[in-house]
């Protein structure tokens, strides 16, 4: 995935509701978020402490953060956790969402207790990150 593709996908994830949290890598600055919080209870205003590749720590406001780099394994794991949280209200606390790869691409499936396996996103996506972003978009 190129930087431009990563940026476009990261911005799609943010538009779908992905939130900055500990462990996310900012694709524009190379900063790893150490802590993030909402300012004054607002979901629109946010700040984060981050660790730069130069091993310095900075305080950032949301407007200074770029996009979550979904090529980074930790950031992809954050997205997976947020997809699971987003889909839980649809079927209850026994929802277990996971990605899967078939010959046709990546998708997201979920197991709902006694209801069995359900498809959230068909296995048509080129990358696991693309499938997870599509799953987050469809949860909203």
C-alpha positions in Angstrom: 0.0 0.0 0.0 1.4 3.4 -1.0 1.5 6.4 1.3 -1.4 8.0 -0.7 -3.5 4.8 -0.4 -2.7 4.6 3.3 -3.7 8.2 3.8 -7.0 7.8 1.9 -7.8 4.6 3.9 -6.9 6.2 7.2 -9.1 9.2 6.5 -12.0 6.9 5.5 -11.5 5.0 8.9 -11.6 8.3 10.8 -14.8 9.4 8.9 -16.4 6.1 9.8 -15.7 6.7 13.5 -12.2 5.3 14.2 -10.8 7.1 17.2 -7.2 7.8 18.1 -6.1 5.7 21.0 -2.9 4.3 22.6 -0.8 2.5 20.0 -2.0 4.2 16.8 0.7 5.3 14.4 0.1 8.7 12.8 0.9 8.3 9.1 1.8 12.0 8.6 4.2 12.5 11.5 5.4 9.0 12.4 4.2 9.6 16.0 2.9 6.7 18.0 0.0 7.8 20.3 0.7 7.1 23.9 -2.5 8.5 25.3 -5.5 10.3 23.8 -8.5 11.9 25.3 -11.5 14.1 24.5 -11.3 17.8 25.5 -14.2 19.0 27.7 -16.3 15.9 26.9 -16.5 16.8 23.2 -16.2 14.0 20.7 -15.0 16.5 18.2 -12.1 18.0 20.2 -9.2 15.7 21.1 -5.6 15.8 22.3 -2.9 13.2 22.4 0.6 12.6 23.8 2.8 11.0 21.2 6.2 9.4 20.9 8.2 10.4 17.8 10.7 8.3 16.1 13.3 10.6 17.5 12.2 9.4 21.0 10.7 12.8 22.0 7.3 13.2 23.4 4.8 15.8 22.2 1.3 17.0 23.1 -0.8 17.2 20.0 -4.3 18.5 19.3 -6.5 16.7 16.9 -5.9 19.2 14.1 -2.2 18.3 14.2 -2.8 14.6 13.8 -2.8 13.3 10.3 -4.3 9.8 9.7 -4.0 6.4 11.3 -1.4 4.4 9.3 -3.2 1.1 8.9 -0.1 -0.5 7.5 1.1 -0.6 11.1 0.2 -3.8 12.9 -0.7 -2.1 16.2 -2.9 0.5 14.5 -4.6 -2.3 12.5 -5.3 -4.1 15.8 -6.9 -0.9 17.2 -9.1 -0.8 14.2 -10.1 -4.4 14.7 -11.0 -3.7 18.3 -13.1 -0.7 17.3 -14.9 -2.7 14.6 -15.8 -5.3 17.3 -17.1 -2.6 19.6 -19.1 -1.0 16.8 -20.8 -4.3 15.9 -21.5 -5.5 19.4 -24.7 -3.4 19.8 -26.1 -5.0 16.7 -26.3 -8.5 18.1 -25.3 -8.4 21.8 -22.2 -9.1 23.8 -21.6 -12.6 22.3 -20.4 -11.1 19.0 -17.0 -12.2 17.9 -15.9 -10.4 14.7 -12.8 -11.4 12.9 -11.1 -11.0 9.5 -10.7 -13.8 7.0 -9.0 -14.2 3.7 -10.3 -16.4 0.9 -9.2 -16.7 -2.7 -11.3 -13.7 -3.6 -9.9 -11.3 -0.9 -10.3 -10.1 2.7 -13.6 -9.9 4.5 -15.1 -9.6 8.0 -17.3 -12.3 9.5 -18.9 -12.5 13.0 -20.1 -15.3 15.2 -23.2 -14.5 17.2 -23.6 -17.2 19.8 -26.3 -19.6 18.8 -27.1 -17.6 15.6 -24.0 -18.8 13.9 -21.7 -17.1 11.4 -22.8 -13.9 9.7 -21.0 -12.0 7.0 -20.3 -8.3 7.8 -18.2 -7.5 4.8 -17.8 -9.9 1.8 -14.3 -11.2 1.0 -13.7 -8.8 -1.9 -11.1 -6.4 -0.4 -7.5 -6.4 -1.4 -6.2 -5.8 2.2 -7.3 -6.7 5.7 -7.3 -2.9 6.5 -9.7 -2.2 3.7 -12.1 -4.9 4.9 -12.0 -3.5 8.4 -12.7 0.0 7.3 -15.7 -1.2 5.2 -16.9 -3.1 8.3 -16.7 0.0 10.5 -18.5 2.1 7.8 -21.3 -0.5 7.6 -21.7 -0.5 11.4 -22.8 3.1 11.4 
